[in-house]
Amino acid sequence: MCALVAALTAGLALPAAAHAGEPSGEATPQVDLVLDVSGSMRERDIDGGTRMAAAKQAFNEVLDATPQEVRLGIRTLGANYPGDNQKTGCKDTAQLYPVSTLDRTEAKTAVATLSPTGWTPIGPALLAAAGDFTDGASSKRIVLISDGEDTCAPLDPCEVAREIAAKGIGLTIDTLGLVPNTKMRQQLSCIAEATGGTYTSVEHTDELTDKVNQLVDRAADPVVTPVATEGATTCAQAPTLKSGLYTDREEFGQQRWYRVDVGPGQELRASVSVAADRAVNPGYGVLLRAVTVHGREIVRGEAAGDGRTDVISTGLRYPKAESDSDDEAPAESVCLQLTHAFSAAAGVKTTPGLPLELTVDVVDGPSQAGDVASFGLGRGWWLLGALVLTGFLAGLLWGWLSRWRLAVWRTN
């Protein structure tokens, strides 16, 4: 038993090299708090005070609780222009505190100067906030706090969020709605869904504080950031991927191709998830095929559904047999073809394409078929056999000793 535990521990203790998309632990998490300071923040409907007062109190408590390793910044929208010119009002976004090591006193002082002023340029603020982050971030998160929908149409903030996600920079946008209405809830939900973030309705100061603290703390957790890639339209032009997590965009009716090198004795494991980040028609599916460079299908994975969905996933496995030759055989180039059957609802923009995440893992292949088929025990059969034999011999020995002791007792 001790030998078995030692062997298992040795297998777990060996360090593994980092693959694409894995957290390295060297970069720092970064968060940009984007606060709506438009005129509607004067409303007194949160715990008897104004929405602005609730936001300031929440910010002060969040700044006190921000983990030391998090780089935090603050951006405002609608804080400076009080006029009626929409063109000017829709440019009203500014970086109140840069994304950097947090000076709590300086950040609190900056927040204290805010006063509800102007418009609600959510789209322009998100575009600007996407550029606030510095290089070397392990995770990037925008936390948007607003009490109303965007007032800078036709720049749709939901489309802005999709464009940010399409850049493949690993940026997540979480949204918080103060005293929400239906239209605002739909808009903020759409922004969050486009980047894999969350939407929360808030009607009390303590709820706002707790939720912002959760999101800031979440940024400090180790995350796997997908590596942006761009699939080709043919196998011959496809990028070659190593083991890791990747993100891409696929237009409606389009195919994406990727290549993976699989050596003798290795197994390719691939999975894909396609997210419906906008209104789509009922009836959809996703197909992932592994084919040779000559076009012969090796294996496929597919999934389909009907009705409302947020994401659909499928996967496949392809084990490549060991080479019979003593010479080292070259790796086989396997092409992965991805196709989805989503269709856009009427009036919905088709660009950028739907976001997808592709996981590629090339591992050591399974043992010989006889071992794999042994009820899942594989090479563990020898240990089970040894235990059975030991138990049998121990039973015989114990039975003989019992009979001998009984005979001695009867004799005496």
Salt bridges, closest charged atoms under 4 A:
ASP45 OD2 - ARG51 NH2 2.64
ASP47 OD1 - HIS204 ND1 2.81
ASP64 OD1 - LYS108 NZ 2.57
ASP132 OD2 - ARG75 NE 2.77
ASP147 OD2 - ARG51 NH1 2.75
GLU159 OE2 - ARG162 NH1 2.63
ASP174 OD2 - ARG141 NH1 2.36
ASP248 OD1 - ARG256 NH2 3.17
GLU267 OE2 - ARG269 NE 2.62
GLU267 OE2 - ARG317 NH2 2.87
ASP277 OD2 - ARG162 NE 3.83
ASP277 OD2 - ARG249 NH1 3.30
ASP277 OD1 - ARG278 NE 2.84
GLU297 OE1 - ARG289 NE 2.73
GLU297 OE1 - ARG300 NH2 2.93
GLU302 OE2 - ARG300 NH1 3.95
ASP310 OD1 - ARG308 NH1 3.17
GLU332 OE1 - LYS320 NZ 3.30
ASP371 OD2 - ARG379 NH1 3.76
